[in-house]
Amino acid sequence: MDRLQRETFGYFLKESNRANGMVPDNTRKGSHASIAPIGFALTAYTTSVERGFITRAEDIEPTLATLRFFRDSEHSEEADATG
């Protein structure tokens, strides 16, 4: 079970965009990010700290990148808006 959890968490480490925290829905080239995998990633980071997979310091960077992206992004009815 431990190995499965580590490997599953590895998806978020490998696939998430470190600059903005976005996580694609799957590993297919050009896959779009959506709120579901991003929410799972935020949960996975904190859970992985508790499980000892990463340190609290390693959790801070991707978590803050994600939260800052949503805070600073366009919130309107425009087609390219985040929310």
C-alpha positions in Angstrom: 0.0 0.0 0.0 2.9 2.4 0.8 4.4 1.9 -2.6 1.1 2.5 -4.3 0.6 5.7 -2.4 4.1 6.9 -3.2 3.6 6.1 -6.9 0.2 7.9 -7.0 1.7 10.9 -5.3 4.5 10.8 -7.9 2.0 11.7 -10.6 1.4 15.1 -9.0 5.2 15.7 -8.5 5.9 14.8 -12.2 2.9 16.3 -14.0 2.1 19.5 -12.1 3.3 22.8 -13.5 5.7 24.1 -10.8 5.2 27.7 -12.0 1.4 27.9 -11.4 0.4 24.6 -9.8 -1.9 23.5 -12.6 -2.2 19.7 -13.0 -3.4 18.0 -16.2 -6.4 15.7 -16.2 -4.2 12.9 -17.6 -0.8 12.3 -19.1 -1.8 12.6 -22.8 0.0 15.3 -24.6 -1.9 18.6 -24.6 -4.2 17.5 -21.8 -5.9 20.4 -20.1 -5.9 21.1 -16.4 -9.1 21.2 -14.4 -10.1 21.9 -10.8 -10.4 18.2 -10.0 -6.8 17.1 -10.3 -5.7 20.5 -8.9 -7.8 19.8 -5.8 -6.4 16.3 -5.5 -2.9 17.7 -5.8 -3.4 20.2 -2.9 -4.7 17.4 -0.8 -1.9 15.0 -1.9 0.8 17.5 -0.9 -0.4 17.9 2.7 -1.1 14.2 3.0 2.3 13.3 1.7 3.9 15.5 4.4 2.0 13.5 7.0 3.1 10.3 5.4 6.8 11.4 5.2 7.0 11.4 1.4 8.0 15.1 1.3 8.9 17.7 3.9 6.7 20.6 5.0 9.1 22.9 3.2 8.7 20.9 0.0 4.9 21.2 0.3 4.9 25.0 0.6 6.2 25.8 -2.9 3.6 24.0 -5.0 0.8 24.8 -2.6 1.5 28.5 -2.7 2.1 28.5 -6.5 -1.4 27.0 -7.0 -3.1 29.4 -4.5 -1.4 32.4 -5.9 -2.3 31.5 -9.4 -6.0 31.4 -8.5 -5.7 34.6 -6.5 -4.0 36.5 -9.3 -5.9 35.1 -12.3 -8.7 36.7 -14.1 -12.1 36.2 -12.5 -14.8 37.1 -15.0 -17.1 35.8 -17.7 -14.3 36.0 -20.4 -13.4 32.8 -22.2 -9.8 32.7 -20.8 -10.8 33.6 -17.2 -10.1 31.2 -14.4 -13.3 31.7 -12.5 
